[in-house]
């Protein structure tokens, strides 16, 4: 059995990193915010990158190796044989791919529906490209509220009229609540979207990161999802955000849409990124399994730590990702509702308070849209020692209030 990747790096080693997670805050802050994991690269991925560098293989990307690796991974892990390499395109990263896909399905001024609270860049990227965001709030359990979604679909369709277009940007699994949508839930989503003539784009960047007790379902594998588009990447599951590459995938009825994507869109992907991502999907399975075991243990630890150290805080137990959603509203910290598009580094309410008083950096709930105020998102992809120290600090800081 492979060693837990989350336990290989010390705090001292991590503090030498130059990426955003470890440099955005002072050295005494424990960072549990932006979606980077505290791990070494999977050995087979590191070897693939080293081979390319040693050979000077740093030119332009070519071929369908990435798509083939993802297709093989999907068949093995999710028993999905429907990922056709011929219905894929390489894009620089998932969010740029989202923008390009929405350009294929909607026009300037059209509506894009999201489930709030949701990944903050959904709002920024969609709005900056001239589309209007409408929210269909999640339920109290952090899952898709199918009734609210149906109402929002009908509202958006009615406002769009006969000529306007509407798209639904699905987060599957969902960030920040960690919900892994079931096949039955996604089947209803597909039925609703078909009925209203709404096209679906599914962000599946966290798809490999499903923990014990849940099962990932690709949206394109669901009956009714044949006209949808999806995106995936190895960047979250294998910690490759700095090596740009993602894969756009079309359902059988959306293949013509994907073919309309301009060729130059794929030029932004890194050749080294493609090499790394391909190696991850093709050879990184054992490492991923060890990571998932470590994340499962950390999820259990985090549940206990919140229960023991953070009275009044409710943890929504994530089924997937390495991100946990904490409801801190009972603590009574001010979290002013500010207008406009938020960026991931903005802080308010409990996240600001815990940074100032406990020296722990968390993602502020308000950046995730309506329903996020008074919450924080915790990145638990770190060592148990760091996770324990961070939550203990937060608890000690809260004691000063009593």
ABEGO torsion letter per residue (X at the ends): XBBBAAAABBAAAAAABABAAAAABBAABBBABBBBBBBBBBAAAAAAAAAAAAAGBABBBBEAAAAAAAAAAAAAAAGBAABBAAABBBBABAAAAAAAAAAAABBBGBBBBBBOBBBAAAAAAAAAAGBBBBBBBBBAAGBBBAAAAAAAAAAAAAAAEAABBBBBBBBOBBOAAGBBBBAAAAAAAAAAAAAAGBBBBBBAAAAABBBBGBBBBBAAABBGAAABBBBBBAAAAAGAAABBBBBBBBBAAAAAAAAABBAAAAAABBAAAAAAAAAAAAAAAAAAAAAAAAAAAAAAAAAAAAAAABBGBBBBBBABEABBBBBAAAAGBBBBBBBEBBBAABBBEAAAAAAAAAGBBBBBAAAAEBGABGBBBBBABBBAAAAAAAAAAAAAAAAAAX
